[in-house]
Amino acid sequence: MSEQGKGSVSASAAATAPGSDTYKGWLFKWTNYLKGYQRRWFVLSNGLLSYYRTQAEMAHTCRGTINLATAHIDTEDACNIVLSSGGRTYHLKASTEVERQRWVTALELAKAKAIRMMNDQSGDEEPTSQSDRSELQGTLKLLVSKLDDLSTCNDLIAKHGAALQRSLTELEGLKVTIEGGEKIKAVNERATLFRITSNAMINACRDFLDLAETHSRRWQRALQYEREQRTHLEETIEQLAKQHNSLERAWREAPTLASSSPSAPTTNKGESNKEEASDEDEDTEYFDAMEDSPAFITVTASESSQHRSMSPSCNDVSGKELQPRRERRTRVPDKPNYSLNLWSIMKNCIGKELSKIPMPVNFNEPLSMLQRLTEDLEYHELLDKAARCESSLEQMCLVAAFSVSSYSTTVHRTAKPFNPLLGETYELDRLEEFGYRSLCEQVSHHPPAAAHHVISQRGWTLWQEITIASKFRGKYLSIMPLGTIHLQFHSSGNHYVWRKVTSTVHNIIVGKLWIDQSGDIEIVNHRTKEACQLKFSPYSYFSRDVPRKVTGVVADSSGQAHYILSGTWDDKMESAKILQSSRGGSGSEGKQKTVYQTLSPKLLWKKYPLPENAENMYYFSSLALTLNEPEEGVAVTDSRLRPDQRLMEDGRWDEANAEKQRLEEKQRAVRRRREAEASEALDEGNTCASSAGREYEGYQPLWFHQRRDSLTGETSFVYKGGYWETKESQDWNICPDIF
């Protein structure tokens, strides 16, 4: 840091005296292992230490603020300052030792003043309990003993300092050169300053002890009160979330709710449910949007309308769909607290495909990629509801909400799923509970690709082939799902097609991992040519928008907008019907805006709260907890039967790592044998002059085959049938031995 220090502008040039209320200057702040220390402008004012990239940035952006009243100030070496506050630690570095000392003095004075102000503002606390009193007395006794030790050290410093000064005085009396005399005099002055500093230190310690004895009881009481309040609020919020979830589920499952709940008991048309009620008294919404970007600013107005947002046909629930549900598990074993250095594994893998990096199970969750793909069905009821829609535009809104809902499970899921083995399958049979059956198969190993097929008795079929392309960029990991998702409704023939957006895992090396989704999704109804444009806004430190924001516009075949969509991919999506649109003024980039006048938004989708103790169960949702539950009658290639994944779920990670290596080596051996057979077939073809030789067919999936899609023109794997019939007969002899 000496080179950086040389280029630093001295803080004293821009700072006031350390004893004043405000102190400013340049310091170097530790950011991360890639960038190291970075130069920042620090401002100390009113007990708060704030920092900025530049002085000009003070007018609009603050990078961070540290409350000195609760901060601990420490020093590491000649130029370093360490501040600890609220569980975070800030490492700062001054350009010189003198500059460091000025900052430390200013910080200590500001801290003392902030503490005094906090004490003056707080009233007298109630007497503490006996346990609190005993703890405080013990702490004070320990502080007194430490102060005695410091006093002893101070006496020794004074004694040795006096002896040192006597020796220096004797040296001054000797005949030495003028230069030598000046140096001795300078040392004598430093010794005097040292004694003064040590005396000041012991006095400050006594003051601290007095302060601690006077106010520690108050601090302890205030802290305990805040903890109790926080715990109470957390319990209340959790209880409300559970009640909300129960009410939502009860509403969906009640067979008579849709037909018997009156929206207004005083009217004669009491048979309509709440969502069918007239919007006559609702406020009208105005959405102000860039024409080429589905990002909106909502302004409410008092104008009324008699339009309805959603057709009644989308909302009715038939009682015949309700069936007795099998009891599923509600928890998995808690995740063991094993630590492992990610950087030691990833530092040599920058730029490589993630699927080619040998990763231990410590970074996994006990689910395969096939099971993660099946999690797209978490909110399948959106498709059940969409199948009952008479309007294709309203149906498009629900399909868009479904496409967004598939990302809601990823917000806390920073662990990677197991890479499926070639030929691995996963079935999810929810025919009795929810009317659908889902099947996934790993159809390719390089590149890794999975095919998925779902058919529902409630009027829809979904299929997709997803290839995961991923790159490690050093600071973050980009995951790019390649492939197309198809959804067809049986009664109308509406056929929707869309693709997934890019997922990014941030803070791979340093800091807490977090996930973001970004990009655009275009959903097209190929029967009607209607389209929906969705925009997933990437997180930005400077943006004022809500994080994880998603916006969209639903338009007809002519491009006229009919619905505005807005929400977040981790919480909820809403739709608002457009009444009229008009051209607005130019935006900040000179582009013309379109102002949409709409009805009030209607809720399309809301995320279920996570199960209790989810933070210790890999942040699994209620559906995810059931995906790896053992089940009778599944194929011998099913992910539930994968031994390394099962060992990992049980917390036996060392055994799981060994088993994972065995399975991967077994897969490599099969691939080498297949390549040898292909080479042998080619050699036979070359040696036979009169014939084409023996034809060799490469690996073919068991339940899917490649077909060219007439809508998109792409070649993809689609379900060819036979799996559920084979399950019925329980004849799995055709399945490969992969485990």
C-alpha positions in Angstrom: 0.0 0.0 0.0 3.0 2.3 0.1 2.7 3.0 -3.6 -1.0 3.8 -3.2 -0.2 5.9 -0.2 2.2 8.1 -2.2 -0.5 9.0 -4.6 -3.0 9.8 -1.9 -4.1 13.4 -1.3 -3.5 14.3 2.3 -6.7 14.3 4.3 -5.5 17.3 6.4 -5.8 19.5 3.4 -9.5 19.1 3.2 -10.3 18.2 6.8 -11.0 20.4 9.8 -9.4 19.8 13.2 -10.0 16.4 14.7 -11.9 17.9 17.7 -14.5 19.6 15.6 -17.9 18.2 14.6 -16.9 17.4 11.0 -13.8 15.7 9.7 -13.2 14.8 6.0 -10.4 13.2 4.0 -9.2 10.4 1.8 -8.7 6.9 3.2 -8.1 3.6 1.5 -10.9 1.0 2.1 -10.6 -2.7 1.7 -13.1 -3.9 -0.9 -12.3 -7.5 -1.9 -9.5 -9.9 -2.8 -9.6 -8.9 -6.5 -9.5 -5.1 -6.1 -7.8 -4.8 -2.7 -7.8 -1.4 -1.1 -9.7 1.4 -3.0 -9.4 5.1 -2.4 -12.6 6.6 -0.9 -13.6 10.0 0.4 -14.7 9.8 4.1 -16.8 12.3 6.0 -17.2 12.2 9.8 -20.2 14.2 11.0 -22.7 13.9 13.9 -21.3 10.6 15.0 -21.7 9.0 11.6 -18.8 8.1 9.3 -19.9 8.0 5.6 -17.8 7.3 2.5 -18.0 8.0 -1.2 -16.0 7.2 -4.3 -15.4 10.9 -5.0 -16.2 14.2 -3.3 -18.6 15.0 -6.1 -20.6 11.9 -5.3 -21.6 13.4 -1.9 -24.5 15.3 -3.6 -26.4 12.2 -4.7 -25.0 8.9 -3.5 -23.6 7.5 -0.2 -21.7 4.2 -0.4 -22.1 3.4 3.3 -22.5 4.8 6.8 -21.1 3.6 10.1 -22.7 4.6 13.4 -19.8 5.3 15.7 -22.0 5.1 18.8 -22.0 1.3 18.5 -18.7 0.9 16.7 -15.5 -0.6 18.0 -12.3 1.2 16.8 -9.1 -0.7 16.6 -5.6 -0.4 14.9 -3.6 -3.1 13.3 -0.3 -1.5 12.2 1.2 1.9 11.6 -1.4 3.0 9.1 -4.5 0.7 9.5 -7.8 1.4 11.2 -10.4 -1.3 11.9 -14.0 -0.4 12.5 -16.5 -3.0 13.7 -20.2 -2.2 13.7 -23.4 -4.2 13.4 -21.7 -7.4 12.6 -19.6 -5.9 9.8 -15.9 -5.0 9.8 -14.4 -2.2 7.8 -10.6 -2.2 7.1 -9.2 1.3 6.4 -5.7 2.5 5.7 -4.3 6.0 5.9 -1.5 7.3 3.8 0.8 8.0 6.7 1.1 7.2 10.4 0.4 10.8 11.3 -2.8 10.8 9.2 -3.9 7.6 10.8 -3.5 9.1 14.3 -5.5 12.1 13.3 -8.4 9.9 12.1 -8.3 7.8 15.2 -8.4 10.8 17.4 -11.3 12.3 15.4 -13.2 9.0 15.5 -12.7 8.4 19.2 -14.0 12.0 20.0 -16.9 11.6 17.7 -17.8 8.2 19.3 -17.6 9.6 22.8 -19.9 12.5 21.8 -22.3 10.2 20.0 -22.6 8.0 23.1 -23.2 11.1 25.3 -25.9 12.3 23.0 -27.6 8.8 22.9 -27.5 8.7 26.8 -29.0 12.2 27.0 -31.8 11.3 24.7 -32.7 8.1 26.5 -34.7 8.1 29.7 -34.2 6.2 32.9 -34.6 2.5 32.5 -36.4 0.2 34.9 -34.3 -1.8 37.4 -32.6 -4.8 35.8 -33.2 -8.3 36.9 -31.0 -10.1 39.4 -29.3 -12.1 36.6 -28.6 -8.9 34.6 -27.3 -7.2 37.8 -24.9 -10.1 38.5 -23.7 -10.1 34.9 -23.1 -6.4 35.0 -21.3 -6.6 38.3 -19.1 -9.3 37.0 -18.2 -7.3 33.9 -17.4 -4.2 36.0 -15.1 -6.3 38.3 -13.3 -7.6 35.3 -12.9 -4.0 33.9 -11.6 -2.9 37.3 -9.0 -5.7 37.4 -7.9 -4.8 33.9 -7.6 -1.2 34.9 -5.4 -2.2 37.8 -3.2 -4.0 35.3 -3.0 -0.9 33.1 -2.2 1.2 36.2 0.7 -1.1 37.0 1.9 -0.9 33.4 1.6 2.9 33.6 3.7 3.0 36.7 6.4 0.9 35.1 6.3 3.1 32.0 6.7 6.2 34.2 9.6 4.6 36.0 11.4 3.4 33.0 10.6 6.7 31.2 12.1 8.7 34.0 15.2 6.5 33.9 15.4 7.0 30.1 15.2 10.7 30.4 17.9 10.8 33.1 20.2 8.8 30.8 19.4 11.2 27.9 20.1 14.2 30.1 23.5 12.7 31.0 24.2 12.1 27.3 23.4 15.8 26.6 26.2 16.7 29.1 28.8 14.7 27.2 30.9 16.3 24.6 29.2 15.3 21.3 28.8 16.9 18.0 26.1 19.4 17.4 24.2 17.0 15.1 24.4 14.3 17.8 23.1 16.7 20.4 20.1 17.6 18.3 19.3 13.9 17.8 19.5 13.3 21.6 17.2 16.3 22.2 14.7 14.9 19.7 14.7 11.5 21.4 14.2 13.2 24.8 11.2 15.0 23.5 9.7 11.8 22.1 10.2 10.2 25.5 8.3 13.0 27.2 5.5 12.7 24.7 5.4 8.9 25.4 5.0 9.5 29.1 2.3 12.1 28.5 0.5 9.6 26.2 0.6 6.8 28.7 -0.8 9.0 31.4 -3.6 10.1 29.0 -4.3 6.5 28.2 -4.8 5.5 31.9 -7.0 8.5 32.5 -9.1 7.6 29.5 -9.4 4.1 30.8 -10.6 5.4 34.2 -13.1 7.6 32.3 -14.3 4.6 30.3 -14.8 2.5 33.5 -16.8 5.3 35.1 -18.9 5.6 31.9 -19.4 1.8 31.7 -20.5 1.7 35.3 -22.9 4.5 34.9 -24.6 3.5 31.6 -24.0 -0.3 31.0 -27.2 -1.2 32.8 -29.2 1.1 30.5 -27.5 -0.2 27.4 -28.2 -3.8 28.5 -31.8 -3.1 29.1 -32.3 -1.3 25.8 -30.6 -4.1 23.9 -32.8 -6.7 25.6 -35.9 -4.7 24.8 -34.9 -4.4 21.1 -34.2 -8.1 20.9 -37.6 -9.0 22.4 -39.3 -6.6 20.0 -37.6 -8.1 17.0 -38.4 -11.6 18.0 -42.0 -10.6 18.6 -42.3 -9.0 15.2 -40.7 -12.0 13.4 -43.1 -14.4 15.1 -46.1 -12.1 14.2 -45.0 -11.9 10.5 -44.4 -15.6 10.3 -47.9 -16.3 11.8 -49.5 -13.9 9.4 -47.8 -15.5 6.4 -49.0 -18.9 7.5 -52.5 -17.7 8.0 -52.4 -16.0 4.6 -51.2 -19.1 2.9 -53.9 -21.2 4.6 -56.6 -18.8 3.5 -55.3 -18.9 -0.1 -55.2 -22.7 -0.1 -58.7 -22.9 1.5 -60.1 -20.5 -1.1 -58.7 -22.6 -4.0 -59.8 -25.9 -2.6 -63.3 -24.9 -1.3 -65.7 -26.6 -3.8 -68.6 -24.1 -3.3 -66.7 -20.9 -2.8 -66.7 -19.8 -6.4 -70.5 -20.1 -6.7 -71.8 -19.2 -3.3 -69.7 -16.2 -2.0 -71.5 -13.0 -2.7 -69.4 -9.9 -3.4 -72.0 -7.6 -1.9 -74.8 -9.0 0.3 -77.1 -5.9 -0.4 -77.2 -6.4 -4.2 -79.5 -8.7 -6.2 -76.6 -10.1 -8.1 -74.9 -11.7 -5.1 -73.9 -14.9 -7.0 -70.8 -13.4 -8.5 -67.6 -13.9 -6.5 -65.1 -11.2 -5.4 -63.1 -11.3 -8.6 -66.2 -10.9 -10.7 -67.3 -7.8 -8.9 -67.6 -4.6 -10.9 -64.7 -2.2 -11.0 -67.0 0.7 -11.1 -65.7 2.2 -7.8 -62.0 1.3 -8.3 -59.4 3.9 -9.0 -58.0 4.1 -12.5 -54.3 3.6 -13.0 -52.0 5.5 -15.3 -48.8 3.7 -16.5 -46.1 5.9 -17.9 -43.7 3.8 -20.1 -41.0 4.0 -22.6 -42.4 2.7 -25.9 -39.7 0.1 -26.3 -39.3 -1.0 -22.7 -41.9 -2.6 -20.4 -40.9 -0.6 -17.4 -43.7 1.5 -15.9 -44.3 4.4 -13.4 -47.8 4.1 -11.9 -49.9 7.2 -11.2 -53.3 6.8 -9.7 -56.3 8.9 -10.7 -60.0 9.1 -9.6 -61.6 8.4 -13.0 -63.9 5.3 -12.8 -64.7 2.6 -15.3 -67.1 -0.3 -15.6 -64.6 -2.7 -17.3 -63.6 -5.9 -15.7 -60.0 -7.0 -15.4 -60.5 -10.7 -15.7 -63.2 -12.8 -17.1 -65.3 -14.9 -14.7 -64.4 -18.0 -16.8 -60.8 -17.8 -15.5 -61.8 -18.0 -11.8 -64.3 -20.7 -11.3 -63.1 -23.8 -9.4 -64.9 -27.1 -9.9 -65.5 -29.3 -6.9 -64.9 -32.5 -8.9 -61.2 -31.6 -9.1 -60.7 -32.0 -5.4 -59.4 -35.4 -4.4 -58.0 -36.8 -1.2 -54.3 -36.0 -1.1 -51.5 -38.3 0.0 -49.5 -37.1 2.9 -46.1 -35.8 1.7 -43.0 -35.2 3.8 -42.6 -31.6 5.2 -38.9 -31.6 6.0 -35.5 -33.1 5.1 -32.5 -33.6 7.4 -30.9 -30.2 8.3 -27.9 -29.2 6.2 -24.6 -30.0 8.1 -22.4 -27.1 8.8 -19.4 -28.2 6.8 -17.0 -25.5 5.5 -15.0 -25.6 2.3 -12.9 -23.0 0.5 -14.6 -22.4 -2.8 -11.7 -20.4 -4.2 -9.3 -23.3 -3.8 -11.5 -25.2 -6.3 -12.7 -22.5 -8.6 -9.5 -20.4 -9.1 -8.2 -22.8 -11.9 -11.6 -23.1 -13.5 -12.2 -19.5 -14.8 -13.8 -19.6 -18.3 -14.6 -23.3 -18.2 -18.0 -25.0 -18.5 -19.4 -25.6 -15.0 -20.4 -29.1 -16.0 -16.8 -30.0 -16.6 -15.6 -28.8 -13.1 -15.3 -31.7 -10.6 -17.3 -30.2 -7.7 -17.7 -31.9 -4.3 -21.2 -32.3 -2.9 -20.4 -29.6 -0.3 -21.7 -27.1 -2.9 -24.7 -29.1 -3.9 -28.3 -29.4 -2.7 -29.8 -32.9 -2.5 -31.8 -32.5 -5.7 -30.8 -33.2 -9.3 -31.2 -30.8 -12.2 -34.1 -32.9 -13.4 -35.9 -32.3 -10.1 -35.1 -28.6 -10.3 -36.6 -28.5 -13.7 -39.7 -30.1 -12.3 -40.0 -27.3 -9.8 -41.3 -25.1 -12.6 -44.6 -26.8 -11.7 -44.7 -25.2 -8.2 -47.6 -23.0 -9.4 -49.3 -25.3 -11.8 -52.7 -24.0 -10.7 -52.0 -20.9 -12.8 -52.2 -23.1 -15.9 -55.3 -24.8 -14.5 -56.9 -21.4 -14.2 -55.6 -20.3 -17.6 -57.2 -23.4 -19.3 -60.6 -22.1 -18.1 -60.2 -18.7 -19.7 -62.3 -17.7 -22.6 -60.2 -14.7 -23.5 -56.8 -15.6 -25.0 -55.4 -12.2 -23.8 -56.4 -13.0 -20.2 -54.9 -16.4 -20.6 -51.7 -14.8 -21.8 -51.5 -12.9 -18.5 -51.7 -16.1 -16.5 -49.1 -17.8 -18.7 -46.8 -14.9 -18.2 -47.3 -15.1 -14.4 -46.5 -18.8 -14.6 -43.3 -18.2 -16.5 -42.2 -15.7 -13.8 -43.2 -17.9 -10.9 -40.6 -20.6 -11.9 -37.9 -18.2 -10.7 -39.4 -17.6 -7.2 -37.7 -20.7 -5.8 -34.2 -19.5 -6.8 -34.0 -16.4 -4.7 -32.2 -18.1 -1.8 -31.1 -21.3 -3.6 -27.4 -20.7 -4.0 -26.4 -24.4 -3.9 -26.1 -26.2 -7.3 -28.1 -29.3 -8.1 -26.5 -32.6 -9.0 -25.7 -32.9 -12.7 -27.8 -35.8 -14.0 -26.2 -38.9 -15.4 -26.9 -39.7 -19.1 -30.2 -41.7 -19.1 -31.2 -40.5 -15.6 -35.0 -39.9 -15.3 -37.3 -38.2 -12.9 -41.1 -38.6 -12.6 -43.5 -36.5 -10.6 -46.9 -38.3 -10.6 -49.5 -35.9 -9.1 -52.4 -37.2 -11.1 -54.7 -37.9 -8.1 -53.8 -34.7 -6.2 -53.5 -32.1 -9.0 -54.3 -33.9 -12.2 -50.9 -33.9 -13.9 -48.0 -36.2 -14.6 -44.4 -35.0 -15.3 -41.4 -36.9 -16.7 -37.8 -35.7 -17.3 -34.9 -37.5 -18.9 -31.3 -36.5 -19.4 -31.0 -36.9 -23.1 -27.4 -35.6 -23.7 -24.3 -35.4 -21.6 -22.1 -33.0 -23.7 -23.7 -30.6 -23.8 -25.9 -31.5 -20.8 -29.5 -31.4 -21.9 -32.8 -32.5 -20.3 -36.2 -33.1 -21.9 -39.4 -32.5 -19.9 -43.0 -33.5 -20.6 -46.1 -32.7 -18.5 -49.7 -33.6 -19.4 -52.6 -32.4 -17.2 -56.1 -33.7 -17.1 -57.2 -30.1 -16.5 -56.6 -29.0 -20.0 -53.0 -28.4 -20.9 -49.7 -30.0 -21.9 -46.2 -28.5 -21.4 -42.9 -29.7 -22.9 -39.4 -28.3 -23.0 -35.8 -29.2 -23.7 -33.3 -27.3 -21.7 -29.5 -27.2 -22.2 -27.6 -25.4 -19.4 -24.6 -23.3 -20.6 -22.6 -21.8 -17.7 -19.4 -19.8 -17.4 -17.4 -18.9 -14.3 -16.3 -15.2 -14.6 -14.2 -14.9 -11.5 -16.6 -12.7 -9.5 -19.8 -14.2 -10.7 -21.3 -17.3 -12.4 -23.6 -16.9 -15.4 -26.1 -19.7 -16.0 -27.8 -19.5 -19.5 -30.7 -22.0 -20.1 -30.8 -22.7 -23.8 -34.0 -24.2 -25.3 -37.7 -23.5 -25.8 -40.7 -24.0 -23.6 -44.0 -25.1 -25.2 -47.4 -24.9 -23.6 -50.6 -25.9 -25.4 -54.2 -25.7 -24.1 -56.4 -28.6 -25.3 -59.8 -26.9 -25.7 -58.7 -23.7 -27.6 -55.5 -25.0 -29.2 -53.6 -21.9 -28.1 -49.9 -22.8 -28.3 -47.5 -20.6 -26.3 -43.7 -20.6 -26.8 -41.0 -18.8 -24.7 -37.4 -19.1 -23.4 -35.8 -18.6 -20.0 -33.7 -15.7 -18.9 -30.1 -15.7 -17.6 -29.4 -16.4 -14.0 -26.3 -14.9 -12.3 -24.7 -16.0 -9.0 -22.8 -13.1 -7.5 -20.0 -12.9 -4.8 -18.6 -16.3 -5.8 -15.2 -15.6 -4.1 -15.9 -13.0 -1.4 -19.1 -12.1 0.4 -22.5 -13.6 0.7 -23.8 -15.4 -2.4 -26.9 -13.9 -4.0 -28.8 -14.7 -7.3 -30.2 -12.3 -9.9 -32.3 -12.9 -12.9 -32.0 -10.6 -15.9 -33.0 -10.4 -19.6 -36.2 -10.4 -21.7 -38.8 -13.1 -22.3 -41.1 -13.0 -25.3 -44.2 -15.2 -25.0 -45.9 -15.8 -28.3 -49.3 -17.5 -28.9 -48.7 -19.0 -32.3 -52.4 -19.6 -32.9 -53.5 -16.0 -32.4 -50.1 -14.2 -32.9 -50.7 -12.4 -29.6 -47.5 -11.7 -27.6 -46.2 -10.7 -24.2 -42.9 -8.9 -23.7 -41.5 -9.4 -20.2 -38.4 -7.6 -18.9 -36.4 -8.9 -15.9 -34.5 -5.8 -14.6 -31.0 -6.6 -13.4 -30.1 -5.4 -9.9 -28.4 -2.0 -9.8 -26.9 -0.2 -6.8 -28.0 3.1 -8.3 -31.5 2.1 -9.3 -34.5 3.4 -7.3 -36.7 0.5 -8.5 -37.6 -2.3 -6.3 -35.1 -5.2 -6.6 -35.9 -8.2 -8.8 -38.5 -6.2 -10.7 -40.4 -7.6 -13.7 -42.6 -5.6 -16.0 -44.4 -6.5 -19.2 -47.0 -5.7 -21.8 -49.6 -8.1 -23.4 -50.5 -7.1 -27.0 -52.8 -8.5 -29.6 -51.7 -9.6 -33.1 -51.7 -6.0 -34.4 -49.4 -4.9 -31.6 -52.0 -3.0 -29.6 -51.4 -3.3 -25.8 -54.2 -4.6 -23.7 -52.7 -5.4 -20.3 -49.8 -4.1 -18.2 -47.9 -6.7 -16.1 -45.8 -5.7 -13.1 -44.2 -7.3 -10.0 -41.1 -9.1 -8.9 -39.9 -12.6 -9.7 -39.5 -13.6 -6.1 -42.9 -12.4 -4.7 -45.9 -11.7 -7.0 -47.2 -10.5 -10.4 -50.2 -8.3 -11.1 -52.0 -7.3 -14.3 -53.9 -4.1 -15.1 -56.3 -3.8 -18.1 -55.5 -0.9 -20.4 -58.5 1.4 -21.1 -56.7 3.8 -23.4 -53.2 5.0 -24.3 -51.8 8.3 -25.5 -48.4 9.7 -26.5 -46.6 11.5 -23.8 -43.5 13.7 -23.7 -39.9 12.7 -24.3 -38.0 10.9 -21.7 -34.5 11.5 -20.4 -33.0 9.7 -23.5 -35.1 11.6 -25.9 -37.5 8.7 -26.7 -41.2 9.3 -26.8 -43.2 7.8 -24.0 -46.6 6.1 -24.1 -49.0 6.8 -21.2 -51.4 4.0 -20.4 -54.7 4.6 -18.6 -55.6 1.4 -16.8 -57.9 -0.2 -14.2 -56.4 -1.0 -10.8 -54.0 -4.0 -10.8 -55.3 -7.5 -10.2 -53.2 -10.1 -8.4 -52.2 -13.0 -10.8 -49.7 -14.8 -8.7 -48.3 -14.7 -5.1 -45.4 -16.7 -3.8 -46.1 -19.2 -1.0 -44.2 -18.6 2.2 -41.2 -20.9 2.8 -41.7 -23.8 5.3 -40.6 -23.4 8.9 -36.8 -24.0 9.3 -36.3 -23.6 5.6 -32.9 -21.8 6.1 -31.5 -25.1 7.5 -33.1 -27.2 4.7 -31.4 -25.6 1.7 -34.3 -23.0 1.5 -36.5 -25.7 -0.1 -40.2 -24.8 -0.8 -43.0 -27.1 0.2 -42.9 -28.8 -3.2 -39.1 -29.1 -3.2 -39.1 -30.9 0.1 -41.2 -33.7 -1.5 -39.2 -34.1 -4.7 -36.6 -36.5 -3.4 -39.0 -38.4 -1.1 -38.7 -42.2 -1.7 -41.5 -43.5 -3.8 -42.5 -47.0 -4.9 -42.7 -48.1 -8.5 -40.5 -45.5 -10.1 -38.0 -46.3 -12.9 -34.6 -47.8 -11.8 -33.0 -44.7 -13.4 -35.1 -42.2 -11.3 -33.2 -39.5 -9.4 -34.7 -40.6 -6.1 -32.6 -43.8 -6.4 -29.3 -42.0 -7.0 -27.0 -43.1 -4.1 -24.7 -40.1 -3.8 -27.7 -37.7 -3.7 -29.4 -39.8 -1.1 -26.2 -40.0 1.1 -25.8 -36.2 0.8 -29.4 -35.6 1.9 -28.8 -37.9 4.9 -25.8 -35.7 5.9 -23.2 -38.4 5.0 -21.2 -36.1 2.8 -17.8 -38.0 2.8 -19.6 -41.1 1.6 -21.6 -39.1 -0.9 -18.4 -37.6 -2.4 -16.9 -41.1 -2.8 -20.1 -42.4 -4.4 -20.3 -39.4 -6.7 -16.8 -40.1 -8.0 -17.7 -43.8 -8.6 -20.8 -42.9 -10.6 -19.0 -40.4 -12.7 -16.2 -42.9 -13.5 -18.8 -45.5 -14.3 -20.4 -43.0 -16.8 -17.0 -42.2 -18.3 -16.4 -45.9 -18.8 -19.7 -46.4 -20.6 -18.9 -43.4 -22.8 -15.5 -44.8 -23.7 -17.1 -48.2 -24.6 -19.7 -46.4 -26.8 -16.9 -44.5 -28.6 -15.0 -47.7 -29.2 -18.1 -49.3 -30.7 -18.6 -46.3 -33.0 -14.9 -46.5 -34.1 -15.2 -50.2 -34.7 -18.3 -49.8 -36.8 -16.5 -47.1 -38.8 -13.5 -49.4 -39.4 -15.8 -52.2 -40.6 -17.4 -49.8 -43.1 -14.0 -48.7 -44.4 -12.8 -52.4 -44.9 -15.9 -53.6 -46.7 -15.7 -52.6 -50.4 -18.9 -54.2 -51.5 -21.2 -52.9 -48.7 -21.6 -50.0 -46.4 -20.5 -52.1 -43.5 -22.2 -52.3 -40.1 -24.3 -49.2 -39.2 -23.8 -47.8 -35.7 -26.4 -45.7 -34.0 -25.2 -43.4 -31.2 -26.9 -43.0 -27.9 -30.6 -42.7 -28.0 -32.8 -41.6 -25.1 -35.3 -44.1 -23.9 -38.5 -42.0 -23.6 -37.8 -39.0 -25.9 -36.9 -38.7 -29.6 -35.7 -35.8 -31.7 -38.3 -34.1 -33.9 -38.3 -30.8 -35.8 -40.9 -28.4 -34.4 -43.2 -27.0 -37.1 -43.7 -23.6 -35.2 -40.1 -22.7 -34.3 -38.2 -24.7 -36.9 -35.9 -26.1 -34.2 -35.0 -29.7 -33.6 -35.6 -30.8 -30.0 -36.4 -33.9 -28.0 -40.1 -34.6 -27.4 -41.9 -37.4 -25.5 -42.5 -40.5 -27.6 -44.7 -42.2 -25.0 -44.4 -45.5 -23.2 -43.2 -44.5 -19.7 -46.4 -44.6 -17.8 -47.5 -47.8 -19.5 -44.1 -49.4 -18.5 -44.6 -48.1 -14.9 -48.0 -49.8 -14.9 -46.5 -53.2 -15.9 -43.4 -52.6 -13.7 -41.1 -54.0 -16.5 -38.0 -51.8 -16.3 -35.7 -54.2 -18.1 -35.1 -51.8 -21.0 -33.7 -49.2 -18.6 -29.9 -48.8 -18.6 -27.8 -49.5 -15.5 -26.5 -46.1 -14.5 -26.4 -46.3 -10.7 
